[in-house]
Amino acid sequence: MVRSLAKHSGFFKKKDKNTVPETGMQENAVQMMEEPMDQDPVQEESDITDTDVNDIGVQETAVDAGNAVDEADIADDDTETSDDTETSEDLDAADRNSQAAEEYEETGNIIDCDSLVKIYKTDEVEVMALQGLELTIKKGELMAVIGKSGSGKSTLLNMIGGLERPTAGKLYVDGKDLFAMTDKELVEYRKHTVGFVWQKNSRNLLPYMTALENVQVPMYFDKDNKEDREARAYDLLCKVGLKEKVNSYPAQMSGGEQQRVAIAIALANNPKILLADEPTGAVDSKTSDMIQDLFRKLNEELGITVIIVTHDISLANKVGRVVMIADGKISTEKIMKEDYRKRINDMESESFNGTDSHEEYSIMDKAHRVQISDDILEAAGIDTNKVKIQVVDGKVVISKE
């Protein structure tokens, strides 16, 4: 297009060799060399313009076109160079994804975080939200990540969901290396691998659509989804116990019903991982129990991995594994006891008692560091940063200095 424009403007028009004799050209060149150099260059350019091109607009277009052609040639060279670079990067990305897939096959860990770091920077402040976090999650797990505000739990959820990129470390999800993904690949990842349930219903639902229409929205963005959208949306709403509310608008539903619609939306494209950020934070205790039971039911029936981020300690009694996060690291894990797991399936939420439900473990990272909770330090009477560590009868004993 650029060359065509330049051609029509006359910039690339070939001059007839017979128009100016060669001897005349030589004489003109000699004359130009002998003339003094103090002549105004702007005036010379104006003379040339008046002589060669009558329309100044055409002349400028022609020059721009010529420059564009030169830039295009340079760009072509740069593209060839960048193609080589991209090829090298693509090979590196392919190697990392291959390694992630191999580890997934060997370990069965659908999520593998290793020395994960996330730093938020501003002009004045630098905050390290995650400080070398290490975490593995098996396929089909139902677990909760619990921590205080600012502990890094939501940052971890966002990175697993592909909403944020880690600053450093390793993050493998479903046999894919999220570090090696392009922006386009991350979009596809969010479409098919993860589903989100947010605390605020305004982030989950469109107020001018019915429950049935809301659940269908993610399906329209998935070109590979050939299912009957309305039939699948209806089936999902039935799964979450909202058969009678399929044609209701969000304003016509309670907070718990809206949250159940949000869960159906998150399942619309058959994700492998369901991520819930404070799903019970805006509902009462009875509705909270109902939502927790629903997550457990979906986990058992669909085999989907469910990760719930919350500050609600009571939620720990309903999930198989609880991870406590503090200062950007995993400090403690609680694993549900097997006999308790069997009993819980026969209990109703109202009669549920979570006493002595989990076995608690402290987490030792790769640098052999262990976090000790404030409650344990207080119970041991330790109020200083110096302690004695001894091995007594095969046990590590930490005592006050």
C-alpha positions as CSV (number, residue, x, y, z in Angstrom):
1,M,0.0,0.0,0.0
2,V,2.9,2.4,0.9
3,R,4.7,1.6,-2.3
4,S,1.5,2.1,-4.4
5,L,0.9,5.5,-2.8
6,A,4.5,6.5,-3.4
7,K,4.3,5.3,-7.0
8,H,1.2,7.4,-7.7
9,S,2.7,10.4,-6.1
10,G,5.5,10.4,-8.5
11,F,8.2,9.8,-5.9
12,F,9.4,6.5,-7.5
13,K,8.7,7.7,-11.1
14,K,11.6,6.8,-13.4
15,K,13.1,9.7,-15.4
16,D,13.9,9.3,-19.0
17,K,17.6,9.1,-19.5
18,N,17.4,11.1,-22.7
19,T,15.8,14.1,-20.9
20,V,19.1,15.4,-19.4
21,P,22.3,14.7,-21.3
22,E,25.1,13.1,-19.3
23,T,27.5,16.0,-20.0
24,G,24.9,18.4,-18.7
25,M,24.6,16.5,-15.5
26,Q,28.4,16.6,-15.0
27,E,28.5,20.3,-15.6
28,N,25.7,21.0,-13.2
29,A,27.5,18.9,-10.6
30,V,30.8,20.8,-11.0
31,Q,28.9,24.1,-10.8
32,M,27.2,23.0,-7.6
33,M,30.5,22.1,-6.0
34,E,32.0,25.5,-6.9
35,E,29.1,27.6,-5.5
36,P,29.6,28.9,-1.9
37,M,27.9,27.0,0.9
38,D,26.4,30.0,2.7
39,Q,23.2,29.8,0.8
40,D,20.1,29.3,2.8
41,P,19.3,25.6,2.7
42,V,15.6,26.2,3.3
43,Q,15.5,28.4,0.2
44,E,17.2,25.7,-1.8
45,E,14.7,23.2,-0.7
46,S,11.9,25.6,-1.6
47,D,13.4,26.0,-5.1
48,I,13.6,22.3,-5.6
49,T,10.0,21.9,-4.5
50,D,8.8,24.6,-6.9
51,T,10.7,23.0,-9.7
52,D,9.9,19.3,-9.3
53,V,6.5,19.2,-7.5
54,N,3.7,21.7,-7.9
55,D,1.5,20.2,-5.2
56,I,3.2,20.4,-1.8
57,G,0.8,17.9,-0.3
58,V,1.7,15.3,-2.9
59,Q,5.4,15.9,-2.3
60,E,5.1,15.5,1.5
61,T,3.1,12.3,1.0
62,A,5.7,11.0,-1.4
63,V,8.5,11.7,1.1
64,D,6.6,10.1,3.9
65,A,5.9,7.1,1.8
66,G,9.6,6.8,0.9
67,N,10.5,7.0,4.6
68,A,7.8,4.4,5.4
69,V,9.3,2.1,2.8
70,D,12.7,2.4,4.4
71,E,11.3,1.9,7.9
72,A,9.4,-1.1,6.6
73,D,12.6,-2.6,5.3
74,I,14.3,-2.0,8.7
75,A,11.2,-3.5,10.4
76,D,11.6,-6.5,8.2
77,D,15.1,-7.0,9.3
78,D,14.1,-6.4,13.0
79,T,11.3,-9.0,12.5
80,E,13.7,-11.5,11.2
81,T,15.9,-11.0,14.3
82,S,13.0,-11.0,16.7
83,D,11.7,-14.2,15.0
84,D,15.0,-15.9,15.9
85,T,14.6,-14.6,19.5
86,E,11.0,-15.7,19.7
87,T,12.0,-19.1,18.4
88,S,14.5,-19.5,21.2
89,E,11.9,-18.3,23.8
90,D,9.3,-20.6,22.4
91,L,11.7,-23.5,22.7
92,D,12.4,-22.6,26.3
93,A,8.7,-22.3,27.1
94,A,8.1,-25.6,25.4
95,D,10.8,-27.2,27.6
96,R,9.3,-25.7,30.8
97,N,5.8,-26.9,29.8
98,S,7.1,-30.3,29.1
99,Q,8.8,-30.4,32.5
100,A,5.5,-29.3,34.1
101,A,3.6,-32.0,32.4
102,E,6.1,-34.7,33.4
103,E,5.9,-33.6,37.1
104,Y,2.1,-33.6,36.9
105,E,2.1,-37.2,35.6
106,E,4.6,-38.3,38.3
107,T,3.2,-36.6,41.3
108,G,-0.5,-36.1,40.6
109,N,-0.2,-32.5,41.9
110,I,-2.5,-30.3,39.9
111,I,-0.9,-27.3,41.5
112,D,2.8,-27.0,42.4
113,C,4.2,-23.8,43.9
114,D,7.9,-23.7,44.6
115,S,9.7,-20.7,46.2
116,L,6.9,-18.4,44.9
117,V,7.5,-14.7,45.3
118,K,5.2,-11.8,44.6
119,I,6.4,-8.2,45.0
120,Y,4.2,-5.1,44.6
121,K,6.1,-1.9,43.8
122,T,5.2,1.7,43.8
123,D,7.3,4.8,43.6
124,E,7.6,4.9,47.4
125,V,6.8,1.5,48.7
126,E,7.8,-2.1,48.0
127,V,5.6,-4.9,49.5
128,M,6.5,-8.6,49.4
129,A,3.1,-10.3,49.4
130,L,4.5,-13.8,49.0
131,Q,7.9,-14.7,50.4
132,G,9.1,-18.0,48.9
133,L,5.8,-19.8,49.4
134,E,5.8,-23.6,48.8
135,L,2.6,-25.5,48.3
136,T,1.3,-28.6,46.4
137,I,-2.3,-29.5,45.8
138,K,-3.5,-32.9,44.6
139,K,-6.1,-33.3,41.9
140,G,-9.6,-33.5,43.3
141,E,-8.7,-32.0,46.7
142,L,-11.1,-29.9,48.7
143,M,-9.1,-27.4,50.7
144,A,-9.1,-24.0,52.3
145,V,-6.4,-21.3,52.5
146,I,-6.9,-19.4,55.7
147,G,-5.1,-16.3,56.9
148,K,-5.5,-12.8,58.3
149,S,-5.9,-9.8,56.1
150,G,-2.7,-9.0,54.3
151,S,-1.2,-12.5,54.7
152,G,-1.0,-13.1,51.0
153,K,-3.9,-15.6,50.6
154,S,-5.8,-13.6,47.9
155,T,-2.5,-12.9,46.0
156,L,-1.9,-16.7,45.9
157,L,-5.5,-17.2,44.6
158,N,-5.0,-14.6,41.9
159,M,-1.8,-16.2,40.7
160,I,-3.3,-19.7,40.5
161,G,-6.2,-18.2,38.6
162,G,-3.8,-16.6,36.1
163,L,-4.9,-13.0,37.0
164,E,-1.4,-12.0,38.2
165,R,2.1,-13.2,37.3
166,P,4.6,-14.2,40.0
167,T,7.7,-12.1,40.5
168,A,9.9,-15.2,40.9
169,G,9.7,-18.9,41.7
170,K,7.8,-21.8,40.0
171,L,4.1,-22.2,39.5
172,Y,2.8,-25.3,37.7
173,V,-1.0,-25.7,37.2
174,D,-2.6,-28.7,35.4
175,G,0.8,-29.6,33.8
176,K,1.4,-26.0,32.5
177,D,4.0,-23.5,33.5
178,L,2.2,-20.2,34.1
179,F,5.5,-18.4,33.8
180,A,5.9,-19.6,30.2
181,M,2.4,-18.6,29.1
182,T,1.7,-15.7,26.8
183,D,-1.2,-13.4,27.5
184,K,-3.3,-15.2,24.9
185,E,-2.6,-18.5,26.5
186,L,-3.5,-17.2,29.9
187,V,-6.9,-16.1,28.5
188,E,-7.5,-19.7,27.3
189,Y,-6.3,-21.0,30.7
190,R,-8.8,-18.9,32.5
191,K,-11.6,-20.0,30.2
192,H,-11.0,-23.8,30.5
193,T,-8.9,-24.6,33.6
194,V,-10.2,-22.3,36.4
195,G,-13.6,-21.0,37.5
196,F,-14.0,-18.1,40.0
197,V,-16.5,-17.4,42.7
198,W,-16.1,-13.9,44.3
199,Q,-17.4,-12.6,47.6
200,K,-19.2,-9.7,46.1
201,N,-22.1,-10.7,44.0
202,S,-21.6,-7.6,41.8
203,R,-18.5,-9.3,40.4
204,N,-20.4,-12.6,39.8
205,L,-23.8,-11.6,38.3
206,L,-25.2,-9.3,35.7
207,P,-28.3,-7.6,37.3
208,Y,-30.3,-7.3,34.1
209,M,-30.1,-11.1,33.3
210,T,-32.0,-14.0,34.9
211,A,-30.1,-16.8,36.7
212,L,-30.4,-19.0,33.6
213,E,-29.0,-16.2,31.3
214,N,-26.2,-15.4,33.8
215,V,-24.9,-19.0,33.8
216,Q,-24.9,-19.0,30.0
217,V,-22.6,-15.9,29.7
218,P,-19.2,-17.7,30.0
219,M,-20.3,-20.3,27.4
220,Y,-20.6,-17.6,24.7
221,F,-16.9,-16.8,25.0
222,D,-15.9,-20.5,24.5
223,K,-16.0,-21.3,20.8
224,D,-15.3,-24.9,21.4
225,N,-18.4,-25.3,23.5
226,K,-20.9,-27.0,21.2
227,E,-23.3,-28.0,24.0
228,D,-26.9,-26.8,24.3
229,R,-26.1,-23.7,26.5
230,E,-29.6,-23.4,27.9
231,A,-29.8,-27.0,28.8
232,R,-26.4,-27.0,30.5
233,A,-27.2,-23.8,32.4
234,Y,-30.4,-25.4,33.6
235,D,-28.6,-28.5,34.7
236,L,-26.0,-26.5,36.7
237,L,-28.7,-24.5,38.4
238,C,-30.4,-27.8,39.4
239,K,-27.1,-29.0,40.8
240,V,-26.8,-26.0,43.1
241,G,-30.4,-26.4,44.2
242,L,-32.0,-23.5,42.3
243,K,-34.4,-25.3,40.0
244,E,-37.2,-22.9,41.1
245,K,-35.1,-19.8,40.5
246,V,-33.9,-20.2,36.9
247,N,-36.0,-17.3,35.6
248,S,-35.4,-15.0,38.6
249,Y,-33.3,-11.9,38.5
250,P,-30.5,-11.3,41.1
251,A,-32.6,-8.7,42.9
252,Q,-35.3,-11.3,43.4
253,M,-33.0,-13.7,45.1
254,S,-31.4,-13.8,48.6
255,G,-27.6,-13.5,49.1
256,G,-27.2,-17.2,49.5
257,E,-29.1,-17.9,46.3
258,Q,-27.1,-15.3,44.4
259,Q,-23.9,-17.0,45.6
260,R,-25.1,-20.4,44.4
261,V,-25.8,-18.9,41.0
262,A,-22.2,-17.6,41.1
263,I,-21.0,-21.1,41.7
264,A,-23.0,-22.4,38.7
265,I,-21.5,-19.7,36.6
266,A,-18.0,-20.7,37.7
267,L,-18.8,-24.3,36.5
268,A,-20.1,-23.3,33.2
269,N,-17.1,-24.2,31.1
270,N,-16.2,-27.4,33.0
271,P,-13.1,-26.1,34.8
272,K,-10.7,-28.4,36.5
273,I,-10.2,-26.0,39.5
274,L,-12.8,-24.0,41.3
275,L,-11.4,-20.9,43.1
276,A,-13.6,-19.2,45.7
277,D,-12.5,-16.0,47.4
278,E,-14.4,-15.4,50.7
279,P,-17.5,-17.1,49.4
280,T,-19.2,-17.0,52.8
281,G,-18.1,-13.6,53.9
282,A,-21.3,-11.8,53.1
283,V,-23.9,-14.3,54.3
284,D,-25.2,-15.5,57.6
285,S,-24.0,-18.6,59.4
286,K,-26.8,-20.9,58.2
287,T,-26.3,-19.9,54.6
288,S,-22.5,-20.3,55.1
289,D,-23.0,-23.9,56.2
290,M,-25.2,-24.5,53.1
291,I,-22.6,-23.1,50.7
292,Q,-19.8,-25.1,52.4
293,D,-21.9,-28.3,52.0
294,L,-22.5,-27.4,48.4
295,F,-18.7,-27.1,47.7
296,R,-18.2,-30.5,49.4
297,K,-21.0,-32.1,47.2
298,L,-19.6,-30.7,44.0
299,N,-16.1,-31.9,44.9
300,E,-17.4,-35.4,45.5
301,E,-19.7,-35.6,42.5
302,L,-17.6,-33.8,39.8
303,G,-14.1,-34.6,41.1
304,I,-13.2,-31.0,40.7
305,T,-10.4,-29.4,42.8
306,V,-11.9,-26.8,45.1
307,I,-9.7,-24.1,46.8
308,I,-11.5,-21.7,49.2
309,V,-9.7,-18.6,50.4
310,T,-11.2,-17.3,53.6
311,H,-10.5,-15.9,57.1
312,D,-13.3,-17.9,58.6
313,I,-11.7,-20.6,60.8
314,S,-15.0,-22.5,61.1
315,L,-14.8,-23.4,57.4
316,A,-11.9,-25.6,58.3
317,N,-14.3,-28.2,59.7
318,K,-15.8,-28.9,56.3
319,V,-12.8,-29.4,54.1
320,G,-10.2,-32.2,53.9
321,R,-7.2,-29.9,54.2
322,V,-6.5,-26.5,55.7
323,V,-3.5,-24.4,54.9
324,M,-2.7,-21.5,57.2
325,I,-0.8,-18.7,55.5
326,A,1.1,-16.0,57.4
327,D,3.6,-13.3,56.2
328,G,3.5,-14.7,52.7
329,K,4.4,-18.3,53.7
330,I,2.6,-21.5,54.6
331,S,2.9,-21.8,58.4
332,T,0.6,-24.7,59.3
333,E,-1.5,-27.4,57.7
334,K,-4.4,-29.3,59.1
335,I,-5.4,-32.6,57.7
336,M,-8.8,-34.1,58.3
337,K,-8.8,-37.3,60.3
338,E,-10.1,-40.3,58.3
339,D,-12.6,-41.4,61.0
340,Y,-13.9,-37.9,61.2
341,R,-14.2,-37.8,57.4
342,K,-16.5,-40.8,57.5
343,R,-18.7,-39.3,60.2
344,I,-19.1,-36.0,58.6
345,N,-20.8,-37.4,55.5
346,D,-23.7,-38.6,57.7
347,M,-24.1,-35.3,59.6
348,E,-26.4,-32.4,58.9
349,S,-25.0,-28.9,59.1
350,E,-27.1,-28.0,62.1
351,S,-25.8,-30.9,64.2
352,F,-22.2,-30.5,63.0
353,N,-19.5,-30.5,65.6
354,G,-15.9,-30.0,64.4
355,T,-14.1,-30.8,67.7
356,D,-10.9,-32.7,67.1
357,S,-11.5,-33.0,63.4
358,H,-8.0,-32.4,62.0
359,E,-4.4,-33.2,62.7
360,E,-2.3,-30.1,62.8
361,Y,1.3,-29.9,61.3
362,S,3.8,-27.2,61.2
363,I,5.5,-26.7,57.8
364,M,9.2,-26.9,57.3
365,D,10.4,-25.2,54.1
366,K,13.3,-26.2,51.9
367,A,15.6,-24.0,54.0
368,H,14.5,-26.0,57.1
369,R,12.7,-23.0,58.5
370,V,9.6,-23.5,60.7
371,Q,7.0,-20.8,61.7
372,I,5.7,-21.0,65.3
373,S,2.3,-19.5,65.9
374,D,1.8,-16.8,68.6
375,D,-0.4,-19.1,70.6
376,I,2.3,-21.7,70.9
377,L,4.9,-19.2,71.8
378,E,2.6,-17.7,74.5
379,A,1.8,-21.1,75.9
380,A,5.5,-21.9,76.1
381,G,6.3,-18.6,77.8
382,I,8.6,-17.6,75.0
383,D,8.7,-13.8,74.5
384,T,12.2,-13.3,73.1
385,N,13.8,-13.9,69.7
386,K,16.4,-16.2,71.2
387,V,15.5,-19.8,72.1
388,K,17.3,-23.0,73.0
389,I,16.8,-26.0,70.6
390,Q,17.6,-29.5,71.9
391,V,16.9,-33.0,70.8
392,V,15.5,-35.1,73.7
393,D,14.4,-38.7,73.1
394,G,14.3,-38.1,69.4
395,K,12.2,-35.0,69.7
396,V,13.2,-31.4,69.0
397,V,12.5,-29.3,72.1
398,I,12.4,-25.5,71.9
399,S,12.6,-23.7,75.2
400,K,13.1,-20.2,76.5
401,E,16.6,-18.9,76.8
